[in-house]
Amino acid sequence: MKMERDNSGSMISFGRAMPTSLQDQLDEITANTRQLVQAERLAVSERAVAELFATGIEDKILPVGALAPEFALNDATGRLVRSQDMLALGPLVIKFFRGRWCSYCSTELEAWRDLYGTLREREALMVAISPQTERQSDFMAGQHGLPFPVLSDPGCTLAEKFGLVYTVPDYQRAYYHSILVNLPFINGNPHWRLPIPATYVLAKDRRVLFAEAHADFRVRPEPDEALAAAFAHHNR
């Protein structure tokens, strides 16, 4: 059963079986949300998405061909995970997400979970990165059975280097509070900063092979598209 709360991406319960493609699953969440949530509440997220898109943030992300920054972030257990160590083993998929409170994010990570065996068979690795605390990441990894490291990026420091970060506007902060999404508590940081959801694939030399990010949190690339980029390069 899928959980969703409202058009912000937080939890409301839906009982229908999900279609197979990732975007079909996300569209199903959106369709059910629009049936259940009042129009004036839906309008808050619609406004926020439109304003964020208008900033041109999607055109400012770290592009294909660029050299990605190195990083060292803690996983859900407090263990330091270094990009250098992972890239020594093969291509790296990086999934930036908003947090465990976002059901679009958890649905996407579950799709990646189901493909993780294929990814590892082809000698690629994966990490998921959000601004939430290690404790929140630990809850999420356990709840959704995530086999890859879920890393904490305090204050969106790394995500900012990828050009993904925005500040949640005041009117949306009030809305989040009303649905019990307390981002300062979840992220352990007083700043209302989030990354737009993004998928990257890095070659072993840190060169970006695949990059896609969307101002609309309801839209995500299909994992197969990113995997194709990783495998095509690694097989050369």
C-alpha positions as CSV (number, residue, x, y, z in Angstrom):
1,M,0.0,0.0,0.0
2,K,1.3,3.4,-0.9
3,M,1.4,6.2,1.7
4,E,0.9,9.9,0.9
5,R,-0.3,12.8,2.9
6,D,-0.8,15.6,0.4
7,N,0.5,17.4,-2.7
8,S,3.7,18.4,-0.8
9,G,4.8,14.7,-1.0
10,S,4.0,13.7,2.6
11,M,2.0,10.7,3.7
12,I,-1.6,9.7,2.7
13,S,-2.7,6.0,2.4
14,F,-3.6,4.6,-1.0
15,G,-4.6,1.0,-1.6
16,R,-4.3,0.6,-5.3
17,A,-1.5,-1.5,-6.8
18,M,1.2,0.5,-8.5
19,P,2.0,0.3,-12.2
20,T,5.5,-0.8,-13.2
21,S,7.3,2.3,-14.4
22,L,8.6,4.7,-11.8
23,Q,6.9,7.8,-13.3
24,D,3.6,5.8,-13.5
25,Q,3.9,5.2,-9.8
26,L,4.5,8.8,-9.1
27,D,1.7,9.9,-11.3
28,E,-0.6,7.6,-9.4
29,I,0.3,9.3,-6.2
30,T,-0.4,12.7,-7.7
31,A,-3.7,11.6,-9.2
32,N,-4.9,10.2,-5.9
33,T,-3.7,13.2,-4.0
34,R,-5.7,15.5,-6.2
35,Q,-8.8,13.5,-5.5
36,L,-8.3,13.7,-1.7
37,V,-6.8,17.1,-0.9
38,Q,-8.6,20.4,-1.0
39,A,-7.9,22.7,-3.9
40,E,-6.5,25.5,-1.8
41,R,-4.0,23.2,-0.2
42,L,-2.9,21.8,-3.5
43,A,-2.4,25.3,-4.7
44,V,0.4,25.9,-2.2
45,S,2.6,23.2,-3.8
46,E,1.6,24.2,-7.3
47,R,2.7,27.8,-6.6
48,A,6.0,26.7,-5.1
49,V,6.8,24.4,-8.0
50,A,6.0,27.1,-10.6
51,E,8.1,29.7,-8.8
52,L,11.0,27.3,-8.4
53,F,10.8,26.4,-12.1
54,A,10.8,30.0,-13.1
55,T,14.2,30.6,-11.4
56,G,15.8,28.4,-14.0
57,I,17.3,26.1,-11.5
58,E,17.0,23.1,-13.8
59,D,19.3,24.8,-16.3
60,K,22.0,25.6,-13.6
61,I,22.7,22.1,-12.4
62,L,26.1,20.4,-12.8
63,P,25.9,19.2,-16.4
64,V,27.0,16.1,-18.3
65,G,30.7,16.3,-19.0
66,A,31.5,18.3,-15.9
67,L,33.8,17.1,-13.1
68,A,31.8,16.3,-10.0
69,P,33.2,17.4,-6.6
70,E,34.6,14.8,-4.3
71,F,32.7,14.2,-1.1
72,A,32.9,12.4,2.3
73,L,29.5,12.1,4.1
74,N,28.2,10.0,7.0
75,D,25.8,7.2,6.3
76,A,22.9,6.2,8.5
77,T,25.2,4.4,10.9
78,G,27.6,7.3,11.2
79,R,30.3,5.7,9.0
80,L,32.1,8.1,6.7
81,V,31.6,7.2,3.0
82,R,34.1,8.7,0.5
83,S,33.3,9.2,-3.1
84,Q,36.9,8.5,-3.9
85,D,36.7,5.0,-2.4
86,M,33.5,4.1,-4.3
87,L,34.7,5.4,-7.6
88,A,37.8,3.3,-7.3
89,L,35.4,0.3,-7.8
90,G,33.2,1.5,-10.6
91,P,30.7,4.0,-11.8
92,L,28.6,5.7,-9.1
93,V,24.9,6.6,-9.2
94,I,24.1,9.5,-6.9
95,K,20.5,10.1,-6.0
96,F,19.7,13.4,-4.3
97,F,16.4,13.4,-2.6
98,R,14.4,15.7,-0.2
99,G,13.9,13.4,2.8
100,R,12.1,10.4,4.2
101,W,8.9,12.5,4.7
102,C,8.5,12.7,0.9
103,S,6.7,9.7,-0.5
104,Y,7.8,10.5,-4.0
105,C,11.3,10.1,-2.8
106,S,10.7,6.9,-0.9
107,T,8.9,5.4,-4.0
108,E,11.9,6.4,-6.2
109,L,14.4,4.9,-3.8
110,E,12.4,1.7,-3.6
111,A,12.6,1.4,-7.4
112,W,16.4,1.8,-7.2
113,R,16.4,-0.8,-4.4
114,D,14.8,-3.3,-6.7
115,L,17.4,-2.7,-9.4
116,Y,20.4,-2.6,-7.0
117,G,21.3,-6.2,-7.7
118,T,21.6,-5.5,-11.4
119,L,23.6,-2.4,-10.7
120,R,26.1,-4.3,-8.5
121,E,26.3,-7.2,-11.1
122,R,27.6,-4.6,-13.5
123,E,30.2,-3.3,-11.0
124,A,28.4,0.0,-10.3
125,L,27.7,1.5,-6.9
126,M,25.0,3.9,-5.6
127,V,24.4,6.3,-2.8
128,A,21.3,8.3,-1.8
129,I,21.9,11.8,-0.4
130,S,19.6,14.2,1.5
131,P,19.9,16.9,4.1
132,Q,18.1,14.8,6.8
133,T,20.0,13.7,9.9
134,E,21.7,10.4,10.2
135,R,18.9,9.2,12.5
136,Q,16.3,10.0,9.9
137,S,18.3,8.2,7.3
138,D,18.6,5.2,9.6
139,F,14.8,5.1,10.0
140,M,14.4,5.3,6.2
141,A,16.9,2.7,5.3
142,G,15.3,0.2,7.7
143,Q,11.7,1.0,6.8
144,H,12.3,0.7,3.0
145,G,15.0,-2.0,3.1
146,L,17.5,0.1,1.2
147,P,20.7,-1.8,0.5
148,F,22.8,1.2,-0.6
149,P,24.3,3.9,1.7
150,V,21.9,6.7,2.6
151,L,24.1,9.7,3.3
152,S,23.4,12.9,5.2
153,D,24.4,16.2,3.6
154,P,24.0,18.8,6.4
155,G,22.8,22.1,5.2
156,C,22.8,20.8,1.6
157,T,26.5,21.7,1.3
158,L,27.2,19.0,-1.3
159,A,23.9,19.4,-3.2
160,E,24.7,23.1,-3.5
161,K,28.0,22.2,-5.4
162,F,25.8,20.3,-7.9
163,G,23.5,23.4,-8.3
164,L,20.5,21.8,-6.8
165,V,19.6,23.8,-3.7
166,Y,16.8,26.2,-3.0
167,T,15.3,27.9,0.1
168,V,11.7,26.9,0.9
169,P,9.5,30.1,0.7
170,D,7.8,31.4,3.9
171,Y,4.3,30.5,2.7
172,Q,5.3,26.9,2.0
173,R,7.1,26.7,5.4
174,A,3.8,27.5,7.1
175,Y,2.1,24.8,5.0
176,Y,4.7,22.2,5.9
177,H,4.2,23.1,9.6
178,S,0.5,22.6,9.2
179,I,1.0,19.0,7.9
180,L,3.7,18.2,10.6
181,V,6.7,18.3,8.3
182,N,9.2,20.1,10.5
183,L,12.2,20.4,8.3
184,P,14.5,22.1,10.9
185,F,13.9,19.1,13.1
186,I,14.2,16.5,10.3
187,N,17.4,18.1,9.0
188,G,18.9,19.2,12.3
189,N,19.4,22.6,10.7
190,P,17.4,25.9,11.1
191,H,17.8,26.8,7.5
192,W,14.9,25.7,5.2
193,R,17.0,24.5,2.4
194,L,16.3,21.5,0.2
195,P,17.7,20.0,-3.0
196,I,15.6,19.5,-6.0
197,P,15.4,15.7,-6.7
198,A,18.3,14.8,-9.0
199,T,20.0,11.7,-10.4
200,Y,23.6,11.6,-11.4
201,V,25.9,9.0,-12.8
202,L,29.7,9.5,-12.4
203,A,32.5,7.8,-14.2
204,K,35.4,6.5,-12.2
205,D,37.3,9.8,-13.0
206,R,34.3,11.8,-11.5
207,R,33.1,12.9,-15.0
208,V,29.3,13.3,-15.1
209,L,27.8,10.7,-17.5
210,F,24.2,11.4,-16.6
211,A,22.5,14.4,-15.0
212,E,18.8,15.0,-14.5
213,A,16.9,17.2,-12.0
214,H,13.4,18.7,-11.8
215,A,11.9,21.6,-10.0
216,D,8.7,19.6,-9.9
217,F,9.3,17.0,-7.2
218,R,6.7,14.8,-8.8
219,V,8.8,14.1,-11.8
220,R,11.8,11.8,-11.7
221,P,13.9,10.0,-14.5
222,E,13.4,6.3,-15.0
223,P,16.3,4.4,-13.3
224,D,16.9,2.5,-16.5
225,E,18.0,5.7,-18.2
226,A,20.7,6.3,-15.7
227,L,21.8,2.7,-15.6
228,A,22.2,2.7,-19.4
229,A,24.6,5.6,-19.1
230,A,26.6,3.9,-16.4
231,F,26.8,0.5,-18.1
232,A,27.5,2.0,-21.6
233,H,30.6,3.8,-20.2
234,H,31.8,1.0,-18.0
235,N,31.6,-1.5,-20.9
236,R,33.9,0.5,-23.1
